[in-house]
């Protein structure tokens, strides 16, 4: 859920910081529409596509299947991207 991150970024901005949200490009329009800075992380993933992942809608194991097929394999690349973003932006 992106909404808690948006709330935190707004609070950071209220306190004089720049809240930057780095997440899937799917959320870019929402984040920018909130007046926040956005950094793309990973490849664009349509939520509807994720729902098409075999077993994704299973009541008990759906979340696990999504994690194994989509999230966990993306962690090494996302970690590298986050380090690149942090190096480039030099956050306080």
Secondary structure, DSSP 8 states (H G I E B T S, - for coil): --HHHHHHHHHHHHTT---EEEE-GGGHHHHHHTT-EEEE-SS---HHHHHTSTTTT-TTTHHHHHIIIIIGGGHHHHHHHHHHHHHHH---
